[in-house]
Amino acid sequence: MRLSELSGKEIVDVKRAERLGVLGQTDLEINEQTGQINALIIPTLKWFGFRKQGTEVRVPWQHIKKIGSDMVIIDIPETETNE
């Protein structure tokens, strides 16, 4: 699968039944030696007044359960989220 085919797909956490973001608004952690994607880095932004606070959720590739035509289904164990 090409990176361009992933772009624009919604990322959905199956356990929380929650939309986390859209691919294209995320960063990829790539193994420079093999070119394989190790993880998706998804920014989570919260607005409080005029100040923007955010953290990231790192989704290791092995937690991606299904890539469909419109979305990517992930299953992250609660202990691995950085929120």
C-alpha positions as CSV (number, residue, x, y, z in Angstrom):
1,M,0.0,0.0,0.0
2,R,1.3,3.4,-0.9
3,L,1.3,6.4,1.5
4,S,-0.9,8.3,-0.9
5,E,-3.6,5.6,-0.5
6,L,-3.6,6.2,3.3
7,S,-4.0,9.9,3.0
8,G,-7.5,11.3,4.0
9,K,-8.7,8.2,5.9
10,E,-10.2,8.7,9.3
11,I,-8.5,7.0,12.2
12,V,-11.0,5.4,14.6
13,D,-10.2,3.7,18.0
14,V,-12.3,0.6,18.2
15,K,-12.3,0.4,22.0
16,R,-13.3,4.0,22.7
17,A,-15.4,4.3,19.5
18,E,-13.8,7.6,18.9
19,R,-12.4,9.4,15.9
20,L,-8.8,10.4,16.5
21,G,-7.9,12.2,13.4
22,V,-7.4,12.0,9.7
23,L,-4.3,10.6,8.0
24,G,-2.6,13.5,6.5
25,Q,-2.9,15.4,9.7
26,T,-0.7,12.8,11.4
27,D,3.0,12.1,11.4
28,L,4.6,8.8,10.5
29,E,7.4,7.1,12.3
30,I,9.4,5.4,9.6
31,N,12.3,2.9,9.8
32,E,14.9,4.6,7.7
33,Q,16.7,1.4,6.9
34,T,13.7,-0.6,5.7
35,G,11.2,2.1,4.8
36,Q,8.5,0.5,6.8
37,I,6.1,2.5,8.9
38,N,6.7,1.8,12.6
39,A,3.9,4.0,14.0
40,L,1.4,6.7,13.4
41,I,1.8,9.9,15.6
42,I,-1.6,11.5,16.0
43,P,-1.8,15.0,17.5
44,T,-4.7,15.6,20.0
45,L,-5.4,19.3,20.3
46,K,-7.7,20.9,23.0
47,W,-8.6,24.5,23.0
48,F,-8.8,26.4,26.2
49,G,-9.6,30.1,25.5
50,F,-6.8,31.3,23.2
51,R,-4.2,28.8,24.3
52,K,-3.8,25.6,22.4
53,Q,-2.7,22.5,24.4
54,G,-1.9,19.2,22.8
55,T,-0.5,15.8,23.3
56,E,0.2,13.0,21.0
57,V,-1.0,9.4,20.7
58,R,1.6,7.0,19.2
59,V,-0.1,4.1,17.5
60,P,2.4,1.3,16.7
61,W,1.7,-0.4,13.4
62,Q,0.9,-3.7,15.0
63,H,-2.2,-2.0,16.6
64,I,-3.7,-1.2,13.3
65,K,-6.5,-3.8,12.8
66,K,-8.0,-2.9,9.5
67,I,-7.5,-0.3,6.7
68,G,-10.7,0.2,4.8
69,S,-11.7,2.5,1.9
70,D,-12.7,5.3,4.3
71,M,-11.1,4.6,7.6
72,V,-8.3,3.0,9.6
73,I,-9.4,0.9,12.6
74,I,-7.0,0.8,15.5
75,D,-7.0,-1.0,18.8
76,I,-4.6,0.5,21.4
77,P,-4.2,-1.0,24.8
78,E,-5.1,1.6,27.5
79,T,-1.6,1.3,29.0
80,E,0.1,2.5,25.8
81,T,-1.7,5.8,25.2
82,N,0.2,9.0,26.1
83,E,-2.9,11.1,27.0
